[in-house]
Amino acid sequence: MSISPKIALLEEYAIIARAMSAPARLSILEQLAQGERGVEALAAKTGLSVANCSQHLQQLRRAALVKSRRAGKSVIYRLSDAKTLELMDLLRIIAERNLAEVDHILRELLGGETPPEPVSRRELAARLAEGTVTLLDIRPLDEYAAGHIPGARQVALADLDSVSHSFAQAAEIVAYCRGPYCVYAHQAVAALRKQGLNARHLDGGFPEWREEGRPVAAAAV
């Protein structure tokens, strides 16, 4: 017996929902939001085996969340389009608004404090133009080199304590990282605020900044 058009559509929509139901696949999407990656690079970044990573990528490709291209013998993956990034962010927003455990985790990152209001990308652009903000990129060096917000200083989370003395006590500090699911910026803000510094995280991260067509710097490290 044939199914109704509505049920057929819902079945297709559910393919996307199922593709996003595994933490490993969300981690892969987070990496692809930084830029194109091959399977080996994705496996190394996410801590998955190459075989497991490849299986997850096939699920994401079947759901049309990622696309691929050949480069010699390698297969290079990327997000299908900016809407995939929007879907990732919407998932985060709904979780933060409605899941108590998400709020608990974020508060724990700040030592039990209420997370400070994030800085919007528009506000950050204005502060950068005025030169009134210290901007920190908390992603790994290779991701920073591939593309970052102009004026940002790359600081690994592990190195933050050793460089925080160079920040003026009254300066406003904004930290950003990979995007919807990255916690590096939250952790950096927590560490800086413990030292009495005025720190907040950017609403979103580098991928959202780039997708809005804002200026991006690359290569110079």
N, C-alpha and C positions, 0 to 999 in steps of 0.2 A: 504494500500500500504506500502510495506516495505521500510525502509530508507536505504541510502547507508552506507557502513562501515565507511566512513569518518564522516558523520553526526552522526553516532552512537558513534564514538569515541569522537567527540566534545561534545556531550551530557554528556558523562562520565566525561570529563575534566571539564565541567561547574559545575558539582556537587561539585568539590573541590573549584572552584572559589566562588560559592554561599555560601559554608560553611565558607569561610573566609571573607564574606561580612558584618558581624555584629561585631561592636566593642566589645560586650560582649563575643563573641566567641574568638576574638583575646586576650582578657584579660584572658580567661580560658587557652588558649594555652600558654600564658606567664607564668602562674602559674605552668602548667604541665612541662614547661621547667626546673623548679627548681627541680622537682622530682614527684613521684607518689602522688596522692591526692584522697581522697574520695569526694563524692558529697558535704557533709556538710562542709568539710574544704574548698573546692573550692568556695562554696557559701559565706562563711565567708570572704574569701580573696578578692573576686570580688565584694562583696556588692549585690549580686543577691539573690533572694529567692531560697530555695532548689528546688522547683518545676521548676522555670525558668531555673536555672542552669542545672537541669537534662534534660530539653528539648534541651538546647543548646548542651549538651554533646552528645545527640542522633544524632543531625545533624553532629557533628564532627566525630562521630563514623561511620555514614553512608558514610562519605567522606573518611574514612580510615585514618584520620589525628590523631586519638587517638585509643588506644586499652584499653580493660578493663579486669579485673580478679576479681574473688570472693575471699573475705577474711572473712570467716564466713558469717554473714548476710550483710556485706558491699560489695559494688562494688568499686574497686580501679581503677583509670584511669591513663594513662601515654601517652606520645607522641608515635606515632607508630614507629618512628625511627628518626635518625639524619637528614634525608632529610626533615622532617617536620620543624625542626628548621632552615634549610637552606632556605626553602620556606618563612618562617616568616621573615628572615633577608633580603631576596631578595625583598620582598614587601616593607620593610623599605627603602632599598637603592633606589629603583625606585621612591618612594614617595619623598625622600629627594632631588633627582636629578631633578625631574620634576614638583613637586607641589609647587608653590610659597607660599602657606599658611603654608606648613610644614617648609620651611625655615624661614618664619616670626615667627612661634611659637618658633623655636629653638633660634632665635635671641632674642626674648622677654625673654626667660629664662636667657639669659646672659645680660640683660639690654640693648639690642640693639646692642651689639657687635657681630662681626663675631665669630662663634664658633671656638675654637682652634682646631688644627689638633689632632685627637685622637691618642692614643698610641696603636700600634699593639700588639697583644698577644706575638709575637716573641720578640719584643723589651722589653716588660714588663718582660718576662722570663729572658732576659739577665740582665736587671737592678736589678731584685730581686737577681740573682746569685751574682751580684757585691755588693749588699747591698746599692745601690745608689738611692733608691726610697722609699717613704712612700706610702703604699697601703691602701686604705680605701674601705671597703665593706659597701655600703649604704643601703643594704637590711635589713628587719626586723630581729631581733635576732634569731627567730626560723629557718629562711631560712639559715642564717649564720651558725647556729649550725649543720644543716643537711649536709652542705658541703660548703667550701669556698676555695679561693686560699691561699695556705700556706703563712704565713707572713702578711696576711691582718688583719687590725684592724677594727672591726665592730663599726660603728658610725651611729646612726640614724640621719636623716636629721635635725630633731628638736633639736638635741644635738650638732650640728656642731659648733655653735658659742661658746659654753662653753668649747670646747676642742681645738679650732683652735689655741689658744695661745701657745699650746705645740708643734706646728710644727715650725721647724726652717725656718726663712724667706727665706733662699736660697735653701731649700730642694725642690726637685721635688715631687709633690703629684699626684698620679693617683687614680681616683675614679672609681668604677664599681658597677653595680647593676644587674638586672634580665636578661638583654639581649636586643633583638631588640627593644622592645617597652617601656622599662623602662626609665623614665626621672629623677629618683633620682640622678644619677651620673651627669647629666647636671646641675641640680639644685645645687648640692654640689660644682661643679666646679665654677659656677657663684658666690656662696657665698664666696668661698675661694679667688677667683680672686679679688673680691671687697675689700678684706683685704690685697691685694698686694702680695698674695701667688702664687707661680708657680704651677698651678693645671691644669690638663687635664683629660679627661675621657678615659677609655679603649675602644678600638674598639670591640664592642660586650660586653658580660658580662660573668657571671659565667658559664651559660650553654655552650657557645661556647668554653670557656677554657677547660671545662671538656670533651666535645665531641672530642677535638683534642688529647685526651689522656694525657693531662698535669696533674701534681700532684695536688691532692685535699686533703684538711684536713677536718675533721669532728668531731663532738661531743664536743670537748674541746671549752668551751666558757669563 
